């Protein structure tokens, strides 16, 4: 019954016109994040995105996708390590990271904020072993997020 109830709620949300607007904003944000990362010299698996996520191809970087995802996590940015086409690394390590925009879109962020998020990602990836940079990005990202609502968390 829980599954049926969850499906009914999901279908009711999807039938609402605001859900369409939300879905479109997720894609706009993903495209803006992709463009901001491309402008910073990153390679994307598909050269861009047409949906809610993008995959950075980090084969030319010294660390694995898993290592970059761990460092981004320390800096307060959630990413998943992901295989890329022609990946020479083991699937448990990978050469890519996957980023998505639904969570930040739910907070009310738009295309402008994706440029700042790209800057945070770039800071960590350019200096992957600098713990001070990770701590600084974590503080800056937390401060950045205070201007937005986190669904399910009362006003701070």
Secondary structure, DSSP 4 states (H G I P E B T S, - for coil): -HHHHHHHHHHHHHTSHHHHHHHHHHHHHHHHHHHHHHHTT-EETTSS-SSSEEEEE-TTSSS-HHHHHHHHHHTT---EEE--TT--S-TTT-SEEEEE-HHHHHTT--HHHHHHHHHHHHHHHHTTT-HHHHHHHHHHHHHHHTTS--TTS---
